[in-house]
Amino acid sequence: MTTQNMKFESAITWGFVLCLAAGASAQTPAPEAGYPSTGPISGYMELHFNDVEASDPVVDFHRFVLIFSHSFSPRIRFLGELEVEHAVVEGLEEKGELELEQAYLDFLVTRAFNIRAGMLLMPVGLINERHEPPVFQGVERPFVDTFIIPTTWFEAGAGVHGEVGRGFRYRAYLTAPLNAFEFSADEGIRNGRQQGSEARVRNPAVTGRAEFVGVTGLTLGASAWTGTSGTQAPPLDVKVSVAEADARYHRARLELRGEFAQVFIGNAANLNRAIGLQTGVSPNVAEALRGFYGEASYRVWASGPARDAVAFVRYENFDTQFRMPAGFVPLKQFDRDACVVGATYYPDPDVAVKIDYVWQRNQSAVVRAPNSLNIGLGWWF
Amino acid sequence: MRRPAVIRIGICLASIAILTGAGHTQTQPRRVITVVAERFAFTPSEVSIDAGEVIDLQLKSDDTAHGFRIAGVTNVAVPKRGHPALVITIGPLAAGRYPFECSRVCGAGHNFMRGALVVRDKKGETGR
């Protein structure tokens, strides 16, 4: 039996297992219509099967997330989100990660003005604050929300949020900046997240988002993040800014969404030289990263209460070497685009069985971007 | 079979009496206002009614189960997408602003799900 055949059988087997699981849940008598029970703990989970070209297929319990909440009073509230990634946590994060993604206090003053402090999700993009598996299409999060906007992006900080009326709302936070010495050519600013762990805050970052949700089904958003990410030793200030705009609209069975994000990294040439001196290898960090995507999904089938299926297609373009500092040549394998086609079956609005295929390509004549088949099971409770 | 003329006239008179009587005793039909809940917003997030008015509030979800709470007024579960909408009666209330919020943890942005029921008096003021 060839390797391809074995991989195909493996994919079929895992798909069958997930469908069986979903089918079993669909047979379960519905609880009292629409009134599921929930305790003080909520959460979500994602189990993935990824078959990437030229690699062995893997099964990964990608995310196990528990959300805790508590009200000290009607005006003072706690919410925390604790996540285990990739099931096993070992020293030096060789396998998984245990992350405190959110842990904040909300001081609710008025509808227009509230104060939040603690571990905060950066209010940037469509996915970072709204990432429960049933609410986005595709097994994995969009590439733009991985390589350009480093979801899940969280930092310690404090700020304000509220709704000023007619569906306009905002949040603005002061947080720890990124650590520019961890930036890279392929993953951009992703590894620079300090994640509230003894984060250096010589220069705090500012982030904010304005959002319009005043029309049923429509969300328009624009986000910004800016901070000086650098160190005293060696002395280097790297100003990083992220600009983002997004839209999401659904009407009847159709949903459309799109996102554009660009990252600006100042002093990138000196940053590359400084990291090169430390490690012996220049990371080839760009001075601009850019990505965008558009997605259309359609609810193709609905059967009885709360069960339905969605088909979707998404085109993404993302380049972590979009503009290079003088003297540095872009690595073309990181100028990528992808077409993702797939489907999601919902045996319940909170349970999603997903399958998709990703065609990826890049601008390199040497390094080929791998395609992949992905199957996932995600749920919220 | 033809009904006798007396019976037909009687039916007509009775119908007229019922219809005109209903006009005197039937209350104004309640307004129905629909609020859609979806991670992480209510749409509309501001609902205006008159002081003393009674409305039917139709609560629907576009995704998971949410809660709908107005402190001291109501606290109900909003059914998941695909289930019938929940209709609750609100009012009569005194003029004022009554904040509402999601009372069931629905995700990372749960605490953003807030809105206001604005109850205006005859002068259009909320009184607070």
Interface residues (C-beta under 8 A of the other chain):
Chain A: A33 G34 Y35 P36 T38 S42 Y44 I67 S69 P74 R77 L79 E81 E101 Q102 D106 L108 R111 L121 E129 R130 H131 E132 P134 V135 H161 E163 G165 R166 G167 R169 V213 G214 V215 T216 G217 T219 H250 A302 G304 P305 A306 R307 D308 D348 P349 D350 W380
Chain B: V36 R39 F40 A41 T43 P44 S45 E46 S61 D62 D63 T64 A65 A71 A77 V78 P79 K80 R81 G82 H83 P84 L86 P99 R104 V105 C106 G107 A108 G109 H110 N111 F112 R114 G115 A116
